[in-house]
């Protein structure tokens, strides 16, 4: 059985869920009025899935599009040598699985428990035609994704190891900012191995970099999977090579 189909269906009303969905702040549904939102909500399926569940696998038929209402996910590909390559992380409000390909080009796995909105691709395509604001918003999100990909190429290709880790921490800050808040303590639910894989580094290098940041007084890790930036200016300067 598909893990998504086996997930727990949320008992709350669709209106309650949509009102606090990350997509209303930073995602696809941001520009919609109440009528359009009601239509999308009626056509979609909303479920709760546990941490480490797989939303879809690389090679699965790409017939559905997903939005993270709440939670975190990672995208990864399996390389010919059997190793995993993390290609991105996704946050509340992000769209996952929207592609012109017939099959998904990567795995999508939840890092935390998450609430997810699932929509058939054909339904989404019809809604994009019906609501020009929705179509423009999808274009905006695609441009944001392209910009993030270009930034990641610069990070991996040109920055030092510590600068890559610094840039990653700043990307978590930016993800929070796009969602309307930058908490003092950032959630970092991905493992250090995931971060290393994403940045093209070793696990040991990521650990050494974070330890160095702590010793310099730049960060604090008050608990597991949490990080507080004590000196964001210094971290930003390192990321930019200043």
N, C-alpha and C positions, 0 to 999 in steps of 0.2 A: 504493500500500500504506500502511496505517496505520503511522506511525512506531513506535507501541508494539508492533505485531505484528512489526516488523522488528528490534526490539531484541535484544540479546544475552541469552540465557538464562543465569542464574547457575549456575556449576558446583558451588557449595557445596550441602550438604544443607540442606533446609528447617529442620531443627532448629537448625543453626548460625546461619542467617540470623535466625530468629525470636528466638533468645537475645539478639541484640544490636540488634534492631529498635527504632527510636525509639518505636514504638507500645507497647512493653512498659513504657516509662517514663512517657510523656506522652500516649499516644494511646488508641485504641479498645481495644486488647488488654490494657491495664493490669490489669484485675481478673480475667482468665481463669486457670483452672487448666490443668494440662498437657493434660488430655483435650480441653477446649474449644479450646485453642490448636492442638492437633494436627488437630482437625476443620477449623478455619478454614484452616490451612496447607495441608491436603490439597485444599481446594476452590478455593484461590486460585492465581493465576499470579504468579510473581516474576521480574522481569527487571531488567537493567541498561540504562540509557539514557544517551546522551552529553549534555553540556551543550547548551542551546538547543533540545533536542527538544521537540516539542509533545505533551503528554499527551492533550489533546482541544481542539477548537475550539468557540467560541461557536456555538450552533445545532446541534451534533452531538446525536444521540439520547443521552439520559442513562441508558443501560442499565447502566453500570458505575461502581464506586466504587473509588477509589485511595487507598493509604496510602504516604507517603514513608517507606521504611525508613531510607534515608540520603539526604542531599542537600537542596537548596533549590529552591523554585519561586516563580514570581510568577503572579498572577491578573490579567487585564486584560480590558477591554471595548473594542470599537471604536465610537466615537461617530459620529453622523450626518455630522459634518464630516470624517470620515476619520482623526481623531486617536485615539491610544490613551490609555485611562485605566487606570492601575494601581489595582486595588481591594484588593490584599492580597498578602502574602508568606506562604509556607508553609515549615515546617521539619520536621526528622525527627520522625516520629510523627504528623504531621497528616494528617487525612482530607481528600481532595479529590474533589469531584464528587458529594457526597451531596446530592440535591435532590428535592423533590416535583414539580418541573417535568418536562415531557416532554423538554426539551432543556437542555443546559448553558447557563447565562446568561453565561458568560465563557470566555475562553481560559485554559488552564493550560500554562505553559511552564517548562521547567527552566532554572535559572540555573547549575547545576553538573551534573556527572555524578551520576546518582542511581540508587539501587536502589528499585524500586517494586513494591508488592503490588497486584494487580488482582483484584477480586471482582465477579461479576455482581450487580446490584442485587437481583434476586430471591433469590439465595443469601444475601445479607446480611440481607434482610428475614426470611428463614426462620430464620437464626441468631439474630436479635434476639428472635424469638418463643420460640426454644428456650432461650436463656440470658438470664434476667432481669438478671443483672449486666452483660451486654453492652448490653442496652437502656438501663439506667440510665446506663451510661458514655456512650453516644451522646447521651443527654439532657444530661449534664454538659458534653460538648463543644459541643453546640449553644448552651447557656447561655454558655459561655466565648466563643463566636464572637459572640453578641449583645452581650456586655459589651465586647468589643474593638471592635465596630462603633460602639457608643455613645461609647467613648473617642475613636475616630477622628473622629467628628462634632464633639466638643468641640475636638479638636486643630485641625482645619481651620477651624472656625467662630469660635473664640474666642482662640486663642493667636497670639502674634506669630510672625514668620518664624523667628527664632532659637529660640523656645520649641518650635516644631513640630519642628525638627531635633533639639533636645535630647530631646524626648519620643520621637522615633523611635529614637535611640540607646538610651534606657532600655528601649524595647520589645524590642530585641535582647538586652539583659541579662535581661529577664523571660523571653524565649523560652528562653534557656540555663538559667535557674533552674528552669523547669518540667521540664526534661530532666535535672535532678539535678546540674548543674555550671554555674558561671559562670567561664569562663576569663578570664584577665587580658586576652588579646587576642581580641576578638570577630571572627568572620567576618562580612563585609559584602559578599556576592557580587553584590548588585544594583548597577547603575550609578547614578551621581548623577542622571542623567536619570530613572531609575525612581523614585528617592527623591523627586525634585522633583514628579513626576507624582502620586505617592501622597499627598504633603503639600499639593498645590495651590499649589506654588511654581514659580519658574523655576529652571533649572539654575544660573544665575549666583548666585541667592540662596542656594541650598544650598551652593555652593562657597564663597561669602563667609562663610557661617555657620560652616562647618567650619574655614576659615582663621582666623576670629576665635577659635574654641575652642582651636585650636593655639597661637595667640599668647598666650592667657590661661593656657596650661599645663594646660588641662582634658583634652585628648586628645593622643594621638600616633598617627601612622599609619606603623607600622614597615615595611609593604609594601603592595602593591596589594591592595585588597579586605580589608584588615585595619584595625581601629581598637582602640586601647587607651584606656580611660577612666582618666585620671590623677586626676581630681577628680570622682567621681560625685556627691558632695554638691552641688557647685556646679551641675552639669548638672541634677540633680533640682530644685534650687531655681528655676532658670530655667524649667524645664518647668511648674512649679506657679505661676509668676508671683510668686515671693517675692523 
